[in-house]
């Protein structure tokens, strides 16, 4: 279930853009699932997927660097 911030963010493109940078990977994933199942606005789905991909990339890159010993956890 989405939290209040995620729910409010999906009200409009402007509200989404205003908070997208501070949402967690989990929140964005929940929002993407909700949007695909309910409102089905293609531009919102694309933007959420873009952000989710960026968050996953950053997490995976950090994990790789930790495994290599380049950075500490």
C-alpha positions as CSV (number, residue, x, y, z in Angstrom):
1,X,0.0,0.0,0.0
2,X,1.3,3.5,-0.9
3,X,2.0,6.1,1.8
4,X,0.4,9.5,1.8
5,X,3.4,11.2,0.0
6,X,3.3,8.7,-2.8
7,X,-0.5,9.0,-3.1
8,X,-0.3,12.8,-3.2
9,X,2.5,12.6,-5.8
10,X,0.3,10.7,-8.3
11,X,-2.3,13.4,-8.3
12,X,-0.6,15.4,-11.1
13,X,2.6,15.6,-13.2
14,X,3.7,18.7,-11.3
15,X,3.2,17.0,-7.9
16,X,5.1,13.9,-9.1
17,X,8.0,16.0,-10.3
18,X,8.1,17.9,-7.0
19,X,8.8,14.8,-4.9
20,X,10.2,12.2,-7.2
21,X,13.8,13.0,-6.2
22,X,13.2,12.2,-2.5
23,X,11.2,9.0,-2.9
24,X,12.7,5.7,-2.0
25,X,13.1,2.8,-4.4
26,X,10.3,1.0,-2.6
27,X,7.9,3.9,-2.8
28,X,8.6,4.4,-6.6
29,X,8.1,0.7,-7.2
30,X,4.7,0.8,-5.4
31,X,3.7,3.9,-7.3
32,X,4.6,2.3,-10.6
33,X,2.6,-0.8,-9.8
34,X,-0.4,1.3,-8.7
35,X,-0.2,3.5,-11.8
36,X,0.0,0.5,-14.1
37,X,-3.0,-1.2,-12.5
38,X,-5.2,1.9,-12.0
39,X,-4.8,5.2,-13.8
40,X,-2.6,3.8,-16.6
41,X,-1.1,7.2,-17.7
42,X,1.7,6.2,-20.0
43,X,3.8,9.3,-19.4
44,X,3.6,8.8,-15.6
45,X,4.5,5.1,-16.0
46,X,7.5,6.0,-18.1
47,X,8.7,8.7,-15.7
48,X,8.3,6.3,-12.7
49,X,10.2,3.6,-14.5
50,X,13.0,6.0,-15.4
51,X,13.4,7.0,-11.7
52,X,13.1,3.4,-10.5
53,X,15.9,2.4,-12.9
54,X,18.1,5.2,-11.7
55,X,17.6,4.2,-8.1
56,X,18.3,0.5,-8.8
57,X,21.4,1.4,-10.8
58,X,22.7,3.5,-7.9
59,X,22.0,0.8,-5.3
60,X,23.6,-1.9,-7.5
61,X,26.7,0.2,-8.2
62,X,27.1,0.9,-4.5
63,X,26.9,-2.9,-3.8
64,X,29.5,-3.6,-6.4
65,X,31.9,-1.0,-5.0
66,X,31.4,-2.4,-1.5
67,X,32.2,-6.0,-2.7
68,X,35.3,-4.7,-4.4
69,X,36.4,-2.9,-1.2
70,X,36.4,0.5,-3.0
71,X,34.0,2.0,-0.5
72,X,32.8,0.9,3.0
73,X,29.3,0.0,3.8
